[in-house]
Amino acid sequence: MESDRKCSPLNLANLAWAFASAGWHGEMSTRRVGLRDPKFFQWIAESAVAMSPQFTSQNCSNLVWSFATLRIGHQDLFEAMSVQ
């Protein structure tokens, strides 16, 4: 992803939540339709870590749920969200 693009904490959490929800609740398989794009989720995680002090508890919850639901691990993200 391009590094000059910025999203708010709410936008990042909502993006991740939408992709996880589409794979979890819909008829689509996350593996089949590519909803687990590693570069996309790496960008979300890195962006979220950089702005983690701005995250609300709801943003943290939605973001971590999304990564867990899609079974995507990112240690730095989980550590950053755990202190919020």
C-alpha positions in Angstrom: 0.0 0.0 0.0 1.1 3.6 -0.5 2.6 5.0 2.6 1.3 8.5 2.0 -2.3 7.4 2.4 -3.8 8.2 5.9 -6.8 6.8 7.6 -8.3 7.6 11.0 -8.3 4.9 13.7 -12.1 4.4 13.0 -11.5 4.0 9.3 -8.7 1.4 9.9 -10.9 -0.6 12.3 -13.9 -0.4 10.0 -11.9 -1.5 7.0 -10.5 -4.6 8.8 -14.0 -5.3 10.3 -15.6 -5.1 6.9 -13.2 -7.6 5.3 -13.5 -10.0 8.3 -17.3 -9.7 8.3 -17.5 -10.4 4.6 -15.5 -13.6 5.1 -17.1 -14.7 8.3 -20.8 -13.9 7.7 -21.1 -14.1 4.0 -21.1 -17.0 1.7 -17.7 -16.0 0.5 -14.6 -17.9 1.7 -11.8 -15.5 2.8 -9.4 -17.8 1.0 -11.4 -18.0 -2.2 -12.0 -14.3 -2.8 -8.7 -13.0 -1.5 -10.0 -11.1 1.5 -6.8 -11.9 3.5 -4.4 -9.9 1.3 -1.2 -9.8 3.3 0.0 -6.4 2.0 -3.3 -4.8 2.8 -3.4 -6.1 6.4 0.2 -5.3 6.9 -0.6 -1.7 6.0 -3.5 -1.7 8.3 -1.4 -3.1 11.2 1.5 -0.7 10.7 -0.8 2.3 10.4 -2.7 1.2 13.5 0.5 0.7 15.5 1.7 4.2 14.5 -1.5 5.9 15.7 -2.4 3.5 18.5 -2.7 6.2 21.2 -5.6 7.7 19.2 -7.6 4.4 19.2 -10.8 4.1 21.3 -11.5 0.9 23.1 -14.1 0.1 20.4 -11.6 0.7 17.6 -9.2 -1.6 19.4 -11.8 -4.3 19.9 -13.0 -4.2 16.3 -9.4 -4.3 14.9 -8.2 -7.1 17.0 -11.4 -9.1 16.4 -10.9 -8.7 12.6 -7.3 -10.0 12.7 -8.3 -12.9 15.0 -11.3 -13.8 12.8 -9.2 -13.9 9.7 -6.4 -15.7 11.6 -3.9 -13.0 10.8 -1.2 -12.5 13.4 0.7 -9.3 14.0 2.6 -9.2 17.3 3.3 -5.4 17.2 -0.4 -4.6 16.5 -1.6 -6.9 19.4 0.9 -5.4 21.8 0.0 -1.8 20.8 -3.7 -2.5 21.2 -3.3 -4.3 24.5 -2.1 -1.1 26.2 -5.0 1.1 25.0 
